[in-house]
Amino acid sequence: MSYLILLLLGAIWGASYLFIKVGGETISPLTFVMGRVGVAGITLFLISLVHREKLPPLREPVWRWLAAMGLLNSVIPYTLITWGETRVSSGLAAILVGAMPIFTVLLAHWLTLDEKLTPPKVTGILLGFAGVVVLFLPDVLAGATFNLVGGLAIVVAAISYAFASIQARKHLKGFPHTTVALGQMVTASVILIPASLLIDQPWTLQPSLPALLSLLTLAVVGTAFAYLMYYWLIEQVGATRTSLVTYISPVIAVFLGVIFLNETLERTTFVGLVLIIAGVGLVTRKRSEQATPLVAAEEM
C-alpha cells in the first residue's frame, strides 16, 4: 500500500507541471500562485479542524520560521516555476526542479554541522550540474535567451526549495505536519495577496476554464493533499524510501508533457534527466531512515 501511495505521489507531483503550464497560459504567475496557496490553505485548514490541530499563537517564535517557509518554499519557487514555464517546457521544468536534493546537499555542507560533503556526494553534485549544463546547452548554442532565462528562473526555484528544506530541518522539527503546511500557506498568502492585487490586478484577467480547473486541481491535490501524503510516507516507510519520489515525478512530467502538450523529447533532455537522477541517487543513497524529512522535497 505504501509503495502505491509513493507512485501516486510521484504521479501527482509530476502532473503538477502540466497543470502549471496550462494555468500559466491565461493567469499571471503571481495571481496563479496566490490562488494556489489560498485554496490549498483553505483545504489544509479544513483538514486541521478534522484532526483538531491548531496554529500556534501569533506571539510564538515559530512564526518567523513559518514565514521563512512561506517565502522560500512557496512564494519564490512557485512564482519562478510558473513564470519559467511560460518560457520552457513542463518536462524541462520538472527535471530542473528534480535537481533540488543536489543543491540541498551542497548548501547543507556550508550551513549545517552534520551534513558534510563526501566523495560520493561530490560525484553526485558534479553529475547533477553536468545534467543541468546539458539541458541548457542547446539554448546557449542557439542564443535562445528567452528559454535560457526561463530555465535559470527554475534553477533559482530549486535552490530556494533547498534553502527551505535546511531551515525546516533545523527549526520546524517536531511540529504537526498539517500545522507546518497550513502555517506556510498562511504566511505565503499574506505576501501574495497584496502583491497580486498591486501588480497583476487580477480582476482584469480573463482566465480560461482549463486554467481555472488546473489551478483548483493543483491547489487541492498537488499541494494540500500531496503534503499530507508525503508526510504519511515519511512515517510509514522512512525518509530514504520516500525520497524515491524525486526520481518518479520528473519522468512522469516529461511524458505527460509529450502526450498532452505536444512537447518534444530531445536527446539532451533524456541525457540531462539521466545525469540529474544519477546525481540525486549519489547524494541521497546513504541517508538514514530516521533522518529529518526534507519538507521542500520536490513539492510542487
C-alpha positions as CSV (number, residue, x, y, z in Angstrom):
1,M,0.0,0.0,0.0
2,S,2.8,2.5,0.9
3,Y,4.5,2.0,-2.4
4,L,1.3,2.5,-4.2
5,I,1.0,5.9,-2.4
6,L,4.6,6.6,-3.3
7,L,3.9,6.1,-7.0
8,L,0.7,8.1,-6.7
9,L,2.6,11.0,-5.1
10,G,5.2,10.9,-7.8
11,A,2.4,11.0,-10.4
12,I,0.7,13.9,-8.7
13,W,3.8,16.0,-8.4
14,G,4.8,15.0,-12.0
15,A,1.4,16.1,-13.2
16,S,1.7,19.4,-11.3
17,Y,4.0,20.8,-14.0
18,L,1.3,20.1,-16.6
19,F,-1.3,22.0,-14.5
20,I,1.2,24.9,-14.0
21,K,1.8,25.1,-17.8
22,V,-1.9,25.1,-18.6
23,G,-2.8,27.6,-15.8
24,G,0.0,29.9,-16.6
25,E,-1.2,30.5,-20.1
26,T,-4.1,32.8,-19.1
27,I,-3.4,33.6,-15.4
28,S,-0.4,35.8,-14.4
29,P,2.2,34.0,-12.2
30,L,1.6,36.0,-9.0
31,T,-2.2,35.6,-9.2
32,F,-1.9,31.9,-10.1
33,V,0.3,31.2,-7.1
34,M,-1.9,33.4,-4.9
35,G,-4.9,31.2,-5.9
36,R,-2.9,28.1,-5.4
37,V,-1.7,28.8,-1.9
38,G,-5.1,30.3,-0.9
39,V,-7.1,27.3,-2.0
40,A,-4.5,24.9,-0.5
41,G,-4.6,26.9,2.7
42,I,-8.4,26.6,3.0
43,T,-8.1,22.8,2.3
44,L,-5.5,22.4,4.9
45,F,-7.5,24.4,7.4
46,L,-10.5,22.1,7.0
47,I,-8.2,19.1,7.4
48,S,-6.7,20.7,10.6
49,L,-10.2,21.1,12.0
50,V,-10.9,17.4,11.5
51,H,-7.6,16.5,13.1
52,R,-8.2,19.1,15.9
53,E,-4.8,20.7,15.2
54,K,-4.4,24.4,15.8
55,L,-2.0,27.0,14.5
56,P,0.4,28.3,17.3
57,P,-0.4,31.7,18.8
58,L,1.0,34.6,16.7
59,R,3.4,35.6,19.5
60,E,5.2,32.2,19.3
61,P,8.7,32.4,17.7
62,V,7.9,29.5,15.4
63,W,6.0,32.0,13.2
64,R,9.3,33.5,12.0
65,W,10.2,30.1,10.6
66,L,6.8,29.5,9.1
67,A,7.1,32.9,7.4
68,A,10.5,31.8,6.1
69,M,9.0,28.6,4.7
70,G,6.1,30.5,3.2
71,L,8.7,32.7,1.3
72,L,11.3,30.0,0.5
73,N,9.1,27.0,-0.1
74,S,6.1,28.7,-1.7
75,V,6.2,32.3,-2.8
76,I,9.6,32.2,-4.5
77,P,9.7,28.8,-6.1
78,Y,6.0,28.6,-7.0
79,T,6.2,32.0,-8.7
80,L,9.5,31.3,-10.5
81,I,8.4,27.9,-11.7
82,T,5.1,29.3,-13.0
83,W,6.8,32.2,-14.7
84,G,9.6,29.9,-16.0
85,E,7.1,27.5,-17.6
86,T,5.8,30.4,-19.8
87,R,9.3,30.1,-21.5
88,V,10.3,26.4,-21.2
89,S,8.6,23.1,-21.4
90,S,6.9,21.5,-18.4
91,G,9.2,18.5,-18.7
92,L,12.3,20.6,-18.6
93,A,11.0,22.5,-15.5
94,A,10.4,19.2,-13.7
95,I,13.9,17.9,-14.4
96,L,15.5,21.1,-13.2
97,V,13.4,21.1,-10.0
98,G,14.4,17.5,-9.6
99,A,18.0,18.6,-9.0
100,M,16.9,20.2,-5.7
101,P,18.4,17.5,-3.5
102,I,21.8,18.2,-5.1
103,F,21.5,21.9,-4.1
104,T,20.4,20.8,-0.7
105,V,23.4,18.7,0.0
106,L,25.8,21.4,-1.4
107,L,24.2,24.1,0.8
108,A,24.0,21.8,3.9
109,H,27.8,21.4,3.8
110,W,28.1,25.2,4.5
111,L,25.0,25.8,6.6
112,T,25.0,22.7,8.9
113,L,27.5,20.9,11.1
114,D,26.4,17.3,10.4
115,E,25.9,17.2,6.7
116,K,29.4,17.4,5.2
117,L,30.4,16.5,1.7
118,T,31.8,13.1,0.9
119,P,33.4,11.8,-2.3
120,P,30.1,10.1,-3.4
121,K,28.2,13.4,-2.7
122,V,30.8,15.4,-4.6
123,T,30.5,13.0,-7.6
124,G,26.7,13.3,-7.4
125,I,26.9,17.1,-7.4
126,L,29.2,17.1,-10.4
127,L,26.8,14.7,-12.3
128,G,23.8,16.9,-11.4
129,F,25.5,20.1,-12.6
130,A,26.6,18.3,-15.8
131,G,22.9,17.4,-16.3
132,V,21.9,21.0,-15.9
133,V,24.6,22.1,-18.4
134,V,23.4,19.5,-20.9
135,L,19.8,20.8,-20.6
136,F,20.9,24.4,-21.1
137,L,23.4,23.7,-23.9
138,P,21.0,23.8,-26.9
139,D,19.6,27.2,-25.8
140,V,23.1,28.6,-25.2
141,L,24.4,27.4,-28.6
142,A,21.3,28.8,-30.3
143,G,21.3,32.1,-28.4
144,A,17.8,31.4,-27.2
145,T,17.8,33.9,-24.3
146,F,14.1,33.6,-23.9
147,N,14.3,29.9,-23.0
148,L,17.5,30.3,-21.1
149,V,16.2,32.9,-18.7
150,G,13.1,30.8,-18.0
151,G,15.3,27.8,-17.2
152,L,17.5,29.8,-14.9
153,A,14.5,31.0,-13.0
154,I,13.5,27.4,-12.4
155,V,17.0,26.6,-11.2
156,V,16.7,29.5,-8.7
157,A,13.4,28.0,-7.6
158,A,15.2,24.7,-6.9
159,I,17.8,26.5,-4.8
160,S,15.0,28.2,-2.9
161,Y,13.5,24.8,-2.1
162,A,16.9,23.6,-0.9
163,F,17.2,26.5,1.5
164,A,13.7,25.8,2.7
165,S,14.4,22.2,3.4
166,I,17.5,23.0,5.5
167,Q,15.6,25.6,7.5
168,A,12.7,23.2,8.1
169,R,15.0,20.5,9.4
170,K,16.7,22.9,11.8
171,H,13.7,24.9,13.1
172,L,10.4,23.0,12.5
173,K,11.2,19.5,13.6
174,G,8.5,18.1,15.8
175,F,5.7,20.3,14.8
176,P,2.5,18.7,13.4
177,H,2.7,18.3,9.7
178,T,-0.7,19.9,8.9
179,T,0.2,22.8,11.1
180,V,3.5,23.4,9.3
181,A,1.9,23.2,5.9
182,L,-1.0,25.4,6.9
183,G,1.2,28.0,8.5
184,Q,3.3,28.1,5.4
185,M,0.2,28.7,3.2
186,V,-1.0,31.5,5.6
187,T,2.3,33.4,5.5
188,A,2.6,32.9,1.8
189,S,-0.9,34.3,1.3
190,V,0.0,37.4,3.4
191,I,2.8,38.1,0.9
192,L,1.0,37.1,-2.3
193,I,-2.4,38.7,-1.9
194,P,-1.2,42.4,-1.9
195,A,1.5,41.6,-4.5
196,S,-1.1,40.1,-6.8
197,L,-3.6,43.0,-6.3
198,L,-0.9,45.7,-6.9
199,I,1.0,44.1,-9.8
200,D,-1.4,41.8,-11.7
201,Q,-4.8,43.5,-10.9
202,P,-6.4,40.0,-11.2
203,W,-9.9,41.4,-11.9
204,T,-8.6,42.4,-15.3
205,L,-7.6,38.8,-16.2
206,Q,-9.6,36.5,-18.4
207,P,-8.6,33.0,-17.3
208,S,-9.8,30.1,-19.4
209,L,-11.8,27.2,-17.9
210,P,-8.9,24.8,-18.3
211,A,-6.6,27.2,-16.4
212,L,-9.1,27.5,-13.5
213,L,-9.5,23.8,-13.3
214,S,-5.8,23.3,-13.4
215,L,-5.4,25.9,-10.6
216,L,-8.0,24.1,-8.4
217,T,-6.6,20.7,-9.0
218,L,-3.0,21.8,-8.3
219,A,-4.0,23.6,-5.1
220,V,-6.2,20.8,-3.6
221,V,-4.5,17.7,-4.9
222,G,-1.0,18.8,-5.9
223,T,-0.3,21.0,-2.9
224,A,-2.6,20.3,0.1
225,F,-3.1,16.5,-0.2
226,A,0.3,15.9,-1.6
227,Y,1.9,17.4,1.5
228,L,-0.1,15.0,3.7
229,M,0.7,12.0,1.5
230,Y,4.4,13.0,1.7
231,Y,4.5,13.1,5.5
232,W,2.4,9.9,5.7
233,L,5.1,8.2,3.6
234,I,7.9,9.5,5.8
235,E,6.2,7.9,8.8
236,Q,5.4,4.6,7.1
237,V,8.4,3.8,5.0
238,G,11.1,6.4,6.1
239,A,12.7,9.4,4.6
240,T,15.1,7.3,2.3
241,R,12.4,5.4,0.5
242,T,10.1,8.4,0.3
243,S,12.9,10.3,-1.5
244,L,12.3,7.9,-4.4
245,V,9.6,10.3,-5.4
246,T,12.4,12.5,-6.6
247,Y,13.1,10.0,-9.4
248,I,9.4,9.4,-10.3
249,S,8.0,12.9,-10.8
250,P,10.4,14.3,-13.5
251,V,9.9,11.2,-15.6
252,I,6.1,11.4,-15.4
253,A,6.2,15.1,-16.0
254,V,8.3,14.6,-19.2
255,F,5.9,12.0,-20.6
256,L,2.8,14.0,-19.7
257,G,4.2,17.0,-21.5
258,V,4.8,14.9,-24.6
259,I,1.4,13.3,-24.5
260,F,-0.8,16.3,-23.6
261,L,1.2,19.4,-24.6
262,N,3.0,18.1,-27.7
263,E,6.3,18.8,-26.1
264,T,9.3,17.3,-27.8
265,L,11.7,14.8,-26.1
266,E,15.1,15.9,-27.2
267,R,18.2,13.8,-26.8
268,T,19.7,16.4,-24.5
269,T,16.5,16.2,-22.4
270,F,17.0,12.5,-21.9
271,V,20.7,12.8,-21.2
272,G,20.2,15.6,-18.7
273,L,17.4,13.7,-16.9
274,V,19.6,10.6,-16.5
275,L,22.6,12.6,-15.2
276,I,20.5,14.5,-12.7
277,I,18.7,11.3,-11.5
278,A,22.1,9.7,-11.1
279,G,23.4,12.7,-9.2
280,V,20.5,12.7,-6.9
281,G,20.9,9.0,-6.3
282,L,24.5,9.5,-5.2
283,V,23.9,12.4,-2.8
284,T,20.9,10.7,-1.1
285,R,21.9,7.0,-1.2
286,K,23.1,6.7,2.4
287,R,20.6,9.0,4.1
288,S,19.3,7.4,7.3
289,E,15.8,6.2,7.5
290,Q,15.4,8.3,10.7
291,A,16.7,11.4,9.0
292,T,14.5,14.5,9.4
293,P,12.4,14.8,6.2
294,L,13.2,17.4,3.6
295,V,10.0,19.4,3.8
296,A,10.6,21.1,0.5
297,A,11.4,17.9,-1.3
298,E,10.1,18.2,-4.8
299,E,6.9,19.7,-3.5
300,M,5.1,21.4,-6.3
